[in-house]
Amino acid sequence: MKETEIADIMLNQRLTAVEARLLEVEKRLNFPNQPPQ
């Protein structure tokens, strides 16, 4: 694998993690009365 390919994979993994966190925050904002799971 080339260095650029590895960098792409690492970036994708980071983006996936950020998106998952954003989804969690959006859920909390949309349903503030629900207790955290």
C-alpha distance matrix in Angstrom:
0.0 3.8 6.6 8.2 6.3 6.9 10.2 11.0 10.7 12.8 15.2 15.7 16.6 19.0 20.5 21.1 22.9 24.9 26.0 27.1 29.2 30.7 31.7 33.5 35.3 36.4 37.7 39.8 41.1 42.1 43.7 45.0 47.7 45.5 44.8 41.1 39.7
3.8 0.0 3.8 5.4 5.2 6.5 8.7 10.0 10.9 12.6 14.4 15.5 17.0 18.7 20.1 21.4 23.2 24.7 25.9 27.5 29.3 30.5 31.9 33.8 35.3 36.3 38.0 39.9 41.0 42.1 44.0 45.2 48.1 46.1 45.5 41.9 40.7
6.6 3.8 0.0 3.8 5.4 5.1 6.1 8.6 10.0 10.6 12.2 14.2 15.5 16.6 18.3 20.0 21.3 22.6 24.3 26.0 27.3 28.6 30.4 32.0 33.2 34.5 36.4 38.0 39.0 40.5 42.4 43.2 46.2 44.4 43.7 40.0 39.1
8.2 5.4 3.8 0.0 3.8 5.4 5.0 6.1 8.7 9.9 10.4 12.2 14.3 15.3 16.3 18.3 20.0 20.9 22.2 24.3 25.8 26.6 28.4 30.4 31.4 32.4 34.5 36.3 37.0 38.3 40.5 41.5 44.6 42.9 42.5 39.0 38.2
6.3 5.2 5.4 3.8 0.0 3.8 5.4 5.0 6.3 8.7 9.8 10.5 12.5 14.3 15.3 16.5 18.6 20.0 20.9 22.7 24.6 25.6 27.0 29.0 30.5 31.3 33.1 35.1 36.1 37.1 39.1 40.4 43.3 41.3 40.9 37.4 36.4
6.9 6.5 5.1 5.4 3.8 0.0 3.8 5.4 5.1 6.2 8.6 9.9 10.7 12.5 14.3 15.4 16.8 18.5 20.0 21.4 23.0 24.5 25.9 27.6 29.1 30.4 32.0 33.7 34.9 36.2 38.0 39.0 41.8 39.8 39.1 35.5 34.4
10.2 8.7 6.1 5.0 5.4 3.8 0.0 3.8 5.5 5.1 6.1 8.5 9.9 10.6 12.2 14.2 15.5 16.5 18.2 20.1 21.3 22.4 24.4 26.1 27.1 28.4 30.4 32.0 32.9 34.4 36.3 37.2 40.2 38.5 37.9 34.3 33.6
11.0 10.0 8.6 6.1 5.0 5.4 3.8 0.0 3.8 5.5 5.1 6.1 8.6 9.9 10.4 12.2 14.3 15.2 16.2 18.3 20.0 20.8 22.4 24.5 25.7 26.5 28.5 30.4 31.2 32.4 34.5 35.7 38.7 37.0 36.7 33.2 32.5
10.7 10.9 10.0 8.7 6.3 5.1 5.5 3.8 0.0 3.8 5.4 5.1 6.2 8.7 9.9 10.5 12.5 14.3 15.3 16.6 18.6 19.9 21.1 23.0 24.6 25.7 27.2 29.2 30.4 31.4 33.2 34.4 37.2 35.2 34.7 31.2 30.1
12.8 12.6 10.6 9.9 8.7 6.2 5.1 5.5 3.8 0.0 3.8 5.4 5.1 6.3 8.7 9.9 10.8 12.5 14.3 15.6 16.9 18.5 20.2 21.6 23.0 24.5 26.1 27.7 29.0 30.4 32.1 32.9 35.8 33.8 33.1 29.5 28.6
15.2 14.4 12.2 10.4 9.8 8.6 6.1 5.1 5.4 3.8 0.0 3.8 5.4 5.1 6.2 8.6 9.9 10.5 12.2 14.3 15.4 16.4 18.4 20.2 21.1 22.3 24.4 26.0 26.8 28.3 30.3 31.2 34.3 32.6 32.2 28.8 28.3
15.7 15.5 14.2 12.2 10.5 9.9 8.5 6.1 5.1 5.4 3.8 0.0 3.8 5.4 5.0 6.1 8.7 9.8 10.4 12.3 14.3 15.2 16.4 18.6 20.0 20.8 22.5 24.6 25.6 26.6 28.5 29.8 32.8 30.9 30.7 27.4 26.6
16.6 17.0 15.5 14.3 12.5 10.7 9.9 8.6 6.2 5.1 5.4 3.8 0.0 3.8 5.5 5.1 6.3 8.7 9.9 10.7 12.6 14.4 15.5 17.0 18.8 20.1 21.4 23.2 24.7 25.9 27.4 28.4 31.2 29.1 28.5 25.0 24.0
19.0 18.7 16.6 15.3 14.3 12.5 10.6 9.9 8.7 6.3 5.1 5.4 3.8 0.0 3.8 5.4 5.1 6.2 8.6 9.9 10.7 12.4 14.4 15.6 16.8 18.4 20.2 21.5 22.7 24.4 26.0 26.7 29.7 28.0 27.3 23.8 23.4
20.5 20.1 18.3 16.3 15.3 14.3 12.2 10.4 9.9 8.7 6.2 5.0 5.5 3.8 0.0 3.8 5.4 5.0 6.1 8.6 9.8 10.4 12.2 14.3 15.3 16.2 18.3 20.1 20.9 22.2 24.2 25.3 28.4 26.8 26.7 23.4 23.2
21.1 21.4 20.0 18.3 16.5 15.4 14.2 12.2 10.5 9.9 8.6 6.1 5.1 5.4 3.8 0.0 3.8 5.5 5.1 6.2 8.7 9.9 10.6 12.6 14.4 15.3 16.6 18.7 20.0 21.0 22.6 24.0 26.8 24.9 24.7 21.4 20.6
22.9 23.2 21.3 20.0 18.6 16.8 15.5 14.3 12.5 10.8 9.9 8.7 6.3 5.1 5.4 3.8 0.0 3.8 5.4 5.1 6.3 8.7 10.0 10.8 12.6 14.4 15.6 17.0 18.7 20.1 21.4 22.3 25.0 23.0 22.4 18.9 18.4
24.9 24.7 22.6 20.9 20.0 18.5 16.5 15.2 14.3 12.5 10.5 9.8 8.7 6.2 5.0 5.5 3.8 0.0 3.8 5.4 5.1 6.2 8.7 10.0 10.6 12.3 14.3 15.5 16.5 18.3 20.0 20.7 23.8 22.4 22.1 18.9 19.0
26.0 25.9 24.3 22.2 20.9 20.0 18.2 16.2 15.3 14.3 12.2 10.4 9.9 8.6 6.1 5.1 5.4 3.8 0.0 3.8 5.4 5.0 6.2 8.7 9.9 10.4 12.3 14.3 15.2 16.2 18.2 19.5 22.6 21.1 21.4 18.4 18.4
27.1 27.5 26.0 24.3 22.7 21.4 20.1 18.3 16.6 15.6 14.3 12.3 10.7 9.9 8.6 6.2 5.1 5.4 3.8 0.0 3.8 5.4 5.1 6.4 8.9 9.9 10.7 12.7 14.5 15.4 16.7 18.0 20.6 18.6 18.6 15.4 14.9
29.2 29.3 27.3 25.8 24.6 23.0 21.3 20.0 18.6 16.9 15.4 14.3 12.6 10.7 9.8 8.7 6.3 5.1 5.4 3.8 0.0 3.8 5.4 5.1 6.3 8.7 9.9 10.8 12.5 14.3 15.5 16.0 18.9 17.4 17.0 13.8 14.2
30.7 30.5 28.6 26.6 25.6 24.5 22.4 20.8 19.9 18.5 16.4 15.2 14.4 12.4 10.4 9.9 8.7 6.2 5.0 5.4 3.8 0.0 3.8 5.4 5.1 6.1 8.6 9.9 10.5 12.1 14.2 15.0 18.3 17.2 17.7 15.0 15.9
31.7 31.9 30.4 28.4 27.0 25.9 24.4 22.4 21.1 20.2 18.4 16.4 15.5 14.4 12.2 10.6 10.0 8.7 6.2 5.1 5.4 3.8 0.0 3.8 5.5 5.1 6.1 8.7 9.8 10.4 12.1 13.8 16.7 15.2 16.0 13.5 13.9
33.5 33.8 32.0 30.4 29.0 27.6 26.1 24.5 23.0 21.6 20.2 18.6 17.0 15.6 14.3 12.6 10.8 10.0 8.7 6.4 5.1 5.4 3.8 0.0 3.8 5.5 5.2 6.4 8.8 10.0 10.6 11.6 14.3 12.5 12.7 9.9 10.6
35.3 35.3 33.2 31.4 30.5 29.1 27.1 25.7 24.6 23.0 21.1 20.0 18.8 16.8 15.3 14.4 12.6 10.6 9.9 8.9 6.3 5.1 5.5 3.8 0.0 3.8 5.4 5.1 6.2 8.6 9.9 10.1 13.4 12.7 13.2 11.0 12.7
36.4 36.3 34.5 32.4 31.3 30.4 28.4 26.5 25.7 24.5 22.3 20.8 20.1 18.4 16.2 15.3 14.4 12.3 10.4 9.9 8.7 6.1 5.1 5.5 3.8 0.0 3.8 5.4 5.0 6.0 8.5 9.8 13.2 12.7 14.2 12.7 14.3
37.7 38.0 36.4 34.5 33.1 32.0 30.4 28.5 27.2 26.1 24.4 22.5 21.4 20.2 18.3 16.6 15.6 14.3 12.3 10.7 9.9 8.6 6.1 5.2 5.4 3.8 0.0 3.8 5.5 5.1 6.0 8.1 10.7 9.5 11.2 9.9 11.2
39.8 39.9 38.0 36.3 35.1 33.7 32.0 30.4 29.2 27.7 26.0 24.6 23.2 21.5 20.1 18.7 17.0 15.5 14.3 12.7 10.8 9.9 8.7 6.4 5.1 5.4 3.8 0.0 3.8 5.5 5.2 5.3 8.4 7.8 9.0 8.0 10.5
41.1 41.0 39.0 37.0 36.1 34.9 32.9 31.2 30.4 29.0 26.8 25.6 24.7 22.7 20.9 20.0 18.7 16.5 15.2 14.5 12.5 10.5 9.8 8.8 6.2 5.0 5.5 3.8 0.0 3.8 5.6 5.5 9.3 10.1 12.0 11.6 14.3
42.1 42.1 40.5 38.3 37.1 36.2 34.4 32.4 31.4 30.4 28.3 26.6 25.9 24.4 22.2 21.0 20.1 18.3 16.2 15.4 14.3 12.1 10.4 10.0 8.6 6.0 5.1 5.5 3.8 0.0 3.8 6.1 9.0 9.5 12.4 12.5 14.6
43.7 44.0 42.4 40.5 39.1 38.0 36.3 34.5 33.2 32.1 30.3 28.5 27.4 26.0 24.2 22.6 21.4 20.0 18.2 16.7 15.5 14.2 12.1 10.6 9.9 8.5 6.0 5.2 5.6 3.8 0.0 3.8 5.6 5.8 9.0 9.9 12.1
45.0 45.2 43.2 41.5 40.4 39.0 37.2 35.7 34.4 32.9 31.2 29.8 28.4 26.7 25.3 24.0 22.3 20.7 19.5 18.0 16.0 15.0 13.8 11.6 10.1 9.8 8.1 5.3 5.5 6.1 3.8 0.0 3.8 5.6 7.9 9.2 12.3
47.7 48.1 46.2 44.6 43.3 41.8 40.2 38.7 37.2 35.8 34.3 32.8 31.2 29.7 28.4 26.8 25.0 23.8 22.6 20.6 18.9 18.3 16.7 14.3 13.4 13.2 10.7 8.4 9.3 9.0 5.6 3.8 0.0 3.8 6.5 9.2 12.1
45.5 46.1 44.4 42.9 41.3 39.8 38.5 37.0 35.2 33.8 32.6 30.9 29.1 28.0 26.8 24.9 23.0 22.4 21.1 18.6 17.4 17.2 15.2 12.5 12.7 12.7 9.5 7.8 10.1 9.5 5.8 5.6 3.8 0.0 3.8 6.4 8.6
44.8 45.5 43.7 42.5 40.9 39.1 37.9 36.7 34.7 33.1 32.2 30.7 28.5 27.3 26.7 24.7 22.4 22.1 21.4 18.6 17.0 17.7 16.0 12.7 13.2 14.2 11.2 9.0 12.0 12.4 9.0 7.9 6.5 3.8 0.0 3.8 6.4
41.1 41.9 40.0 39.0 37.4 35.5 34.3 33.2 31.2 29.5 28.8 27.4 25.0 23.8 23.4 21.4 18.9 18.9 18.4 15.4 13.8 15.0 13.5 9.9 11.0 12.7 9.9 8.0 11.6 12.5 9.9 9.2 9.2 6.4 3.8 0.0 3.8
39.7 40.7 39.1 38.2 36.4 34.4 33.6 32.5 30.1 28.6 28.3 26.6 24.0 23.4 23.2 20.6 18.4 19.0 18.4 14.9 14.2 15.9 13.9 10.6 12.7 14.3 11.2 10.5 14.3 14.6 12.1 12.3 12.1 8.6 6.4 3.8 0.0
